[in-house]
Amino acid sequence: MGQFEDDLNLEEKFYNQIFKPWLNSRGNDSVFIRFNAGNIVYETL
């Protein structure tokens, strides 16, 4: 596997094993991003 695939796999493991259970423990199952058209970061998303 290449570096990108390794990083993607690590990110997926973190989400499934750590972040998603943490969200669920708080009674949440999703994350929302507030869109601001004046911010260049959100234009990419």
Backbone as a chain_set.jsonl record, in Angstrom:
{"seq": "MGQFEDDLNLEEKFYNQIFKPWLNSRGNDSVFIRFNAGNIVYETL", "coords": {"N": [[0.835, -1.186, 0.0], [0.394, 2.307, -0.618], [1.535, 5.465, 0.776], [-0.656, 7.262, 0.974], [-2.878, 5.504, 1.024], [-2.273, 4.097, 3.352], [-2.48, 6.149, 5.274], [-5.164, 6.832, 4.929], [-6.404, 4.456, 5.756], [-5.608, 4.429, 8.447], [-6.938, 6.735, 9.334], [-9.598, 5.922, 8.956], [-9.736, 3.775, 10.78], [-9.356, 5.191, 13.196], [-11.678, 6.774, 13.188], [-13.744, 4.812, 13.262], [-13.11, 3.275, 15.568], [-12.594, 5.04, 17.675], [-13.535, 7.828, 17.429], [-16.265, 7.694, 16.463], [-17.518, 5.961, 18.444], [-17.197, 7.714, 20.616], [-18.764, 9.924, 19.799], [-21.271, 8.626, 19.755], [-21.511, 8.018, 22.471], [-22.104, 10.456, 23.482], [-24.603, 10.845, 22.609], [-24.866, 11.526, 19.974], [-24.802, 11.18, 16.387], [-23.696, 12.265, 14.178], [-21.754, 14.892, 12.609], [-21.937, 18.301, 12.127], [-21.108, 20.903, 9.865], [-20.866, 24.325, 9.941], [-21.643, 26.391, 7.335], [-19.948, 29.037, 5.787], [-19.988, 31.345, 3.449], [-18.161, 33.356, 3.069], [-15.712, 32.416, 3.806], [-12.748, 30.999, 2.758], [-11.991, 28.357, 3.3], [-14.343, 26.86, 3.463], [-15.26, 26.918, 0.861], [-13.92, 24.952, -0.511], [-14.944, 22.653, 0.649]], "CA": [[0.0, 0.0, 0.0], [1.119, 3.562, -0.622], [1.385, 6.326, 1.955], [-2.027, 7.782, 1.041], [-3.765, 4.423, 1.447], [-1.969, 3.837, 4.763], [-3.064, 7.238, 6.057], [-6.619, 6.698, 4.838], [-6.752, 3.322, 6.607], [-5.443, 4.877, 9.825], [-8.034, 7.664, 9.614], [-10.824, 5.133, 9.061], [-9.688, 3.06, 12.052], [-9.594, 6.163, 14.252], [-13.096, 7.145, 13.183], [-14.595, 3.682, 13.678], [-12.783, 2.729, 16.889], [-12.485, 6.064, 18.72], [-14.383, 9.008, 17.296], [-17.688, 7.317, 16.362], [-18.014, 5.578, 19.773], [-17.271, 8.918, 21.452], [-19.976, 10.635, 19.384], [-22.432, 7.869, 20.215], [-21.614, 8.127, 23.928], [-22.664, 11.778, 23.755], [-25.946, 10.882, 22.049], [-24.806, 12.084, 18.616], [-24.353, 10.234, 15.373], [-23.15, 13.002, 13.056], [-21.098, 16.168, 12.859], [-22.354, 19.293, 11.15], [-20.198, 22.021, 9.645], [-21.586, 25.539, 9.595], [-21.096, 26.944, 6.102], [-19.802, 30.487, 5.719], [-19.53, 31.587, 2.084], [-17.066, 34.308, 3.066], [-14.487, 31.781, 4.286], [-12.167, 30.193, 1.686], [-11.929, 26.953, 3.697], [-15.616, 26.216, 3.177], [-15.476, 26.833, -0.574], [-13.395, 23.653, -0.931], [-15.858, 21.615, 1.129]], "C": [[0.875, 1.243, 0.0], [0.826, 4.374, 0.629], [-0.041, 6.849, 2.091], [-2.989, 6.718, 1.561], [-3.543, 4.069, 2.915], [-2.615, 4.887, 5.663], [-4.591, 7.155, 6.071], [-7.112, 5.572, 5.736], [-6.662, 3.705, 8.081], [-6.576, 5.825, 10.232], [-9.353, 6.912, 9.795], [-10.873, 4.359, 10.373], [-9.961, 3.998, 13.219], [-11.081, 6.509, 14.336], [-13.964, 6.023, 13.746], [-14.357, 3.234, 15.109], [-12.802, 3.772, 18.007], [-13.527, 7.16, 18.579], [-15.875, 8.679, 17.252], [-18.239, 6.837, 17.703], [-18.134, 6.78, 20.717], [-18.504, 9.743, 21.099], [-21.216, 9.937, 19.918], [-22.614, 7.978, 21.729], [-22.196, 9.468, 24.355], [-24.081, 11.921, 23.194], [-25.995, 11.492, 20.663], [-24.402, 10.994, 17.639], [-23.816, 10.938, 14.136], [-22.523, 14.308, 13.513], [-21.538, 17.113, 11.754], [-21.327, 20.408, 11.074], [-21.038, 23.217, 9.232], [-20.899, 26.177, 8.394], [-21.081, 28.467, 6.161], [-19.195, 30.808, 4.365], [-18.355, 32.553, 2.028], [-15.74, 33.71, 3.483], [-13.968, 30.815, 3.224], [-12.11, 28.702, 2.027], [-13.212, 26.221, 3.292], [-15.898, 26.101, 1.681], [-14.995, 25.487, -1.105], [-14.345, 22.525, -0.537], [-17.112, 21.609, 0.285]], "O": [[1.973, 1.233, 0.556], [-0.028, 4.008, 1.438], [-0.585, 6.88, 3.195], [-3.814, 6.991, 2.433], [-4.494, 3.777, 3.64], [-3.219, 4.557, 6.684], [-5.225, 7.38, 7.101], [-8.134, 5.719, 6.407], [-7.534, 3.349, 8.873], [-7.107, 5.728, 11.338], [-10.135, 7.235, 10.689], [-11.923, 4.288, 11.013], [-10.709, 3.65, 14.133], [-11.663, 6.534, 15.42], [-14.815, 6.258, 14.603], [-15.301, 2.849, 15.798], [-13.006, 3.421, 19.169], [-14.312, 7.4, 19.497], [-16.666, 9.325, 17.939], [-19.332, 7.257, 18.085], [-19.063, 6.851, 21.521], [-19.213, 10.211, 21.99], [-22.109, 10.581, 20.47], [-23.743, 8.025, 22.215], [-22.719, 9.599, 25.461], [-24.686, 12.989, 23.29], [-27.055, 11.933, 20.218], [-23.749, 10.017, 18.006], [-23.508, 10.281, 13.142], [-22.729, 14.765, 14.638], [-21.51, 16.756, 10.577], [-20.749, 20.809, 12.084], [-21.827, 23.138, 8.291], [-19.704, 26.469, 8.439], [-22.068, 29.099, 6.535], [-18.007, 30.568, 4.15], [-17.622, 32.57, 1.039], [-14.733, 34.417, 3.515], [-14.688, 29.898, 2.83], [-12.173, 27.867, 1.125], [-13.157, 25.082, 2.829], [-16.701, 25.262, 1.274], [-15.585, 24.937, -2.035], [-14.531, 21.565, -1.285], [-18.014, 20.805, 0.524]]}, "num_chains": 1, "name": "protein.A"}
